[in-house]
Amino acid sequence: MSVSQSNSKPLRPAPFSLRLTPEERERLEAQSGAMPLASYIKSVVLSDEAPKYRKRTRPPVAEQQLLAAVLAKLGSSRTASNLNQIAKGLNQGTLVVDEELEADLNAAIAEVAWMRATLMQALGIKS
């Protein structure tokens, strides 16, 4: 016989668990003094002075535009395919390096460098 949810008690949220290193726990216990540790943690976290962090659900528009530019460049160029063909020729020992291949390699290097710089900028990493 099953109990319908309307006849049962309301479901309580699952308890929250917090993993601490031994050093972190020791520090919190020292800071809490005579107050129970869980009560101390709740008082600190739920205080009005607790830091408030913005929820970041989507990257900023500027970052999205930079990432879109990189994806567009990858889609419009044959850089990945060309580099794969060059690597295949190198591995087989059939690659002949002429002026055209040298120009293609230089163009691929420039495209990869641009993509790297643009990705680093989009991710906020200074090179």
C-alpha positions as CSV (number, residue, x, y, z in Angstrom):
1,M,0.0,0.0,0.0
2,S,1.5,3.3,-1.0
3,V,1.0,6.6,0.8
4,S,0.0,9.5,-1.3
5,Q,2.0,12.7,-0.9
6,S,-1.0,14.6,0.3
7,N,-1.4,12.3,3.3
8,S,2.3,12.4,4.2
9,K,4.4,15.1,5.9
10,P,5.9,17.7,3.7
11,L,9.3,16.7,2.4
12,R,12.2,18.4,4.1
13,P,15.1,19.5,2.1
14,A,18.2,17.3,2.3
15,P,20.7,18.3,5.0
16,F,23.6,20.4,3.8
17,S,27.0,18.8,4.2
18,L,30.3,20.8,4.3
19,R,33.7,19.1,4.0
20,L,36.5,20.8,5.9
21,T,40.2,20.0,6.2
22,P,41.3,19.4,9.7
23,E,43.0,22.8,9.7
24,E,39.8,24.5,8.6
25,R,37.7,22.7,11.2
26,E,40.2,23.6,13.9
27,R,40.1,27.2,12.9
28,L,36.3,27.3,12.9
29,E,36.1,25.6,16.3
30,A,38.5,28.2,17.7
31,Q,36.5,31.1,16.2
32,S,33.1,29.6,17.5
33,G,34.2,29.6,21.1
34,A,31.5,28.0,23.2
35,M,28.9,28.2,20.4
36,P,28.1,24.9,18.6
37,L,30.0,24.8,15.3
38,A,26.9,24.5,13.1
39,S,25.3,27.5,14.8
40,Y,28.4,29.5,14.4
41,I,28.7,28.7,10.7
42,K,25.1,29.5,10.1
43,S,25.4,32.8,12.0
44,V,28.4,33.8,9.9
45,V,27.0,32.7,6.6
46,L,23.6,34.2,7.1
47,S,24.7,37.5,8.7
48,D,24.0,40.8,6.9
49,E,27.8,41.3,6.6
50,A,28.4,38.1,4.7
51,P,29.8,38.8,1.3
52,K,27.3,38.6,-1.5
53,Y,28.4,37.2,-4.8
54,R,26.7,37.9,-8.1
55,K,25.2,34.9,-9.8
56,R,26.9,34.6,-13.2
57,T,24.7,32.5,-15.4
58,R,25.9,33.7,-18.8
59,P,29.2,35.2,-19.9
60,P,29.2,38.9,-20.6
61,V,28.3,40.0,-24.1
62,A,31.9,41.1,-24.9
63,E,33.2,37.6,-24.1
64,Q,30.4,36.0,-26.1
65,Q,31.3,38.1,-29.1
66,L,35.0,37.2,-28.8
67,L,34.2,33.5,-28.5
68,A,31.8,33.8,-31.5
69,A,34.5,35.4,-33.5
70,V,36.9,32.5,-32.8
71,L,34.2,29.9,-33.7
72,A,33.4,31.8,-36.9
73,K,37.1,31.9,-37.9
74,L,37.3,28.1,-37.3
75,G,34.2,27.5,-39.4
76,S,35.3,29.7,-42.3
77,S,38.9,28.6,-42.5
78,R,40.4,25.2,-43.4
79,T,43.2,25.7,-40.9
80,A,42.5,22.5,-38.9
81,S,42.1,20.4,-42.1
82,N,45.2,21.9,-43.6
83,L,47.3,21.3,-40.5
84,N,46.1,17.7,-40.4
85,Q,47.1,17.1,-44.0
86,I,50.5,18.6,-43.3
87,A,51.0,16.4,-40.2
88,K,50.0,13.4,-42.2
89,G,52.5,14.2,-44.9
90,L,55.2,14.7,-42.3
91,N,54.4,11.4,-40.6
92,Q,54.5,9.6,-44.0
93,G,57.7,11.3,-45.1
94,T,56.0,12.6,-48.3
95,L,55.8,16.3,-47.4
96,V,57.5,18.5,-49.9
97,V,58.1,22.0,-48.5
98,D,57.7,24.5,-51.3
99,E,56.8,28.2,-51.3
100,E,53.1,27.5,-51.3
101,L,53.3,25.2,-48.3
102,E,55.5,27.7,-46.5
103,A,52.9,30.4,-47.1
104,D,50.1,28.1,-45.9
105,L,52.1,27.3,-42.7
106,N,52.7,31.0,-42.0
107,A,48.9,31.7,-42.5
108,A,48.0,28.8,-40.2
109,I,50.4,30.0,-37.6
110,A,48.9,33.5,-37.8
111,E,45.4,32.2,-37.5
112,V,46.2,29.9,-34.5
113,A,48.0,32.9,-32.8
114,W,45.0,35.1,-33.4
115,M,42.6,32.4,-32.0
116,R,44.8,31.9,-28.9
117,A,45.0,35.7,-28.2
118,T,41.2,36.1,-28.7
119,L,40.4,33.1,-26.4
120,M,42.8,34.4,-23.8
121,Q,41.1,37.8,-23.9
122,A,37.6,36.3,-23.8
123,L,38.6,34.2,-20.7
124,G,40.2,37.3,-19.1
125,I,43.7,35.7,-19.0
126,K,46.6,38.1,-19.5
127,S,49.3,36.7,-21.7
